[in-house]
Amino acid sequence: MIIQAGFDLQILARPLIVQAGKILPRLVVIRLDSEMQLDGVEVVSEGFSGSLEPHFDAILAALDPEWTKYFAIAHAGTWTENCFPWDIPILEEAGELETVAARRGFQTIGHFGQDETGYMSARAHSYFDQYPSYDELPCTMTHWVNSKASTCWYC
């Protein structure tokens, strides 16, 4: 499975966090390889209480340096809308996690808070090729190569 968008990531995590209309206190890691292929989806905590920092080690332990290049996190609960990121502790913690992960060769590609009604994204939630900040990602639009135009407009 090739991941092309942030909403692909949140769809993969949602059944692990929201079940039968109830939110479970879980933290999920979604791993992708260097070609944006799904590497795995794993619950790294059954006791997520709103802070990422206590789970940094579990998140990083879930990332396999042999296979994983990109990763996303999803967790129970959303954050306040219309605030600056530095006003929201979990978004600050996500920034710290991103820095630590980058030192180990992993790139954060998504952060999702989920509840019974939907989700919030602190990263791209649409197609990655529509965001200039993701221009270093590999092209996932390989089906265009086989089109009559014979070129990928996004590559």
C-alpha positions in Angstrom: 0.0 0.0 0.0 1.4 3.4 -1.1 0.5 6.3 1.2 -0.3 9.5 -0.8 -2.0 11.7 1.8 -2.4 12.5 5.4 -5.9 11.3 5.4 -4.6 7.8 4.5 -2.6 7.8 7.7 -5.5 8.8 9.9 -7.8 6.2 8.3 -5.2 3.6 9.2 -5.0 4.7 12.9 -8.7 5.5 13.5 -10.0 1.9 14.1 -7.3 1.4 16.7 -8.3 4.6 18.6 -12.1 4.9 18.1 -14.1 1.7 18.5 -17.8 1.3 18.6 -18.1 5.1 18.9 -15.9 5.2 22.0 -12.4 6.7 22.2 -9.7 4.5 23.6 -6.6 6.1 25.3 -4.2 4.9 22.7 -1.1 6.3 20.9 -0.5 4.8 17.5 2.6 4.9 15.3 2.3 4.5 11.5 5.5 3.6 9.7 6.4 4.1 6.1 9.5 3.1 4.1 11.6 5.3 1.9 9.1 4.8 -1.0 6.1 5.8 1.1 4.9 2.1 1.3 3.2 1.2 4.5 5.7 -0.4 6.9 3.3 -1.0 9.8 0.7 0.4 12.2 1.3 -0.2 15.9 -0.3 0.8 19.2 2.6 1.9 21.3 0.6 2.9 24.4 -2.8 1.9 25.8 -2.6 4.7 28.4 -2.2 7.9 26.5 -3.3 10.8 28.7 -2.6 13.8 26.5 1.1 14.2 26.7 3.6 12.7 24.1 6.8 13.2 26.1 6.3 10.1 28.4 6.0 8.0 25.2 9.0 9.2 23.2 11.0 6.1 23.9 8.1 3.8 22.9 7.5 5.8 19.7 11.2 5.7 18.8 11.5 2.0 19.6 8.6 1.3 17.2 10.7 2.8 14.3 12.9 0.2 12.5 16.1 1.8 11.1 16.2 -1.0 8.5 12.8 -0.2 7.0 11.3 2.9 8.4 12.0 6.3 6.9 8.8 8.3 7.6 6.3 8.0 10.4 3.2 9.5 11.8 1.6 9.5 15.2 -2.1 9.4 16.1 -3.6 9.6 19.5 -6.8 9.9 21.5 -8.0 13.4 21.9 -7.7 16.6 19.9 -6.3 20.0 20.7 -7.8 23.5 20.8 -8.4 25.1 17.4 -7.3 28.6 16.4 -4.3 28.8 18.7 -0.7 29.3 17.9 1.2 26.0 17.9 3.5 27.2 20.7 0.3 27.7 22.9 -0.5 24.0 22.7 1.7 21.8 24.8 1.2 18.6 22.7 2.2 20.4 19.5 5.4 21.6 21.2 6.1 18.1 22.4 5.5 16.8 18.8 8.1 19.3 17.6 10.6 17.9 20.2 9.8 14.4 19.1 10.4 15.4 15.5 13.9 16.7 16.4 14.9 13.6 18.3 13.6 11.3 15.5 15.4 13.3 12.8 18.7 12.8 14.6 18.0 9.1 14.2 17.2 9.3 10.5 13.4 9.3 10.7 11.1 12.0 9.3 7.8 12.9 10.9 5.1 13.1 8.3 1.9 13.2 10.3 0.4 14.0 13.7 -3.3 13.3 14.3 -5.6 13.8 17.3 -8.7 11.7 17.0 -12.0 11.7 18.9 -15.5 10.4 18.5 -16.5 13.1 16.0 -13.4 13.2 13.7 -9.8 14.2 13.8 -7.4 17.1 13.8 -4.1 17.2 11.9 -1.0 19.2 12.8 0.5 18.2 9.4 -0.7 17.6 5.9 -4.1 16.0 5.8 -4.6 16.1 2.1 -2.3 14.8 -0.7 1.4 15.3 0.2 2.2 16.6 -3.3 0.0 19.6 -2.7 2.2 20.9 0.1 5.5 22.6 -0.8 6.9 21.5 2.6 6.8 17.9 1.4 8.6 18.4 -1.9 11.4 16.1 -0.9 9.1 13.1 -0.6 9.2 10.4 -3.3 6.6 10.6 -6.0 3.7 8.3 -5.2 1.8 9.1 -8.4 3.2 6.2 -10.4 -0.1 5.5 -12.1 0.5 8.7 -14.1 3.6 7.1 -15.7 1.3 4.6 -17.4 -1.1 7.2 -18.7 -1.4 8.4 -22.2 0.5 11.5 -21.2 3.3 9.2 -20.2 4.6 11.5 -17.6 4.0 12.1 -13.9 2.9 15.8 -13.5 3.8 15.6 -9.9 7.3 14.2 -10.2 
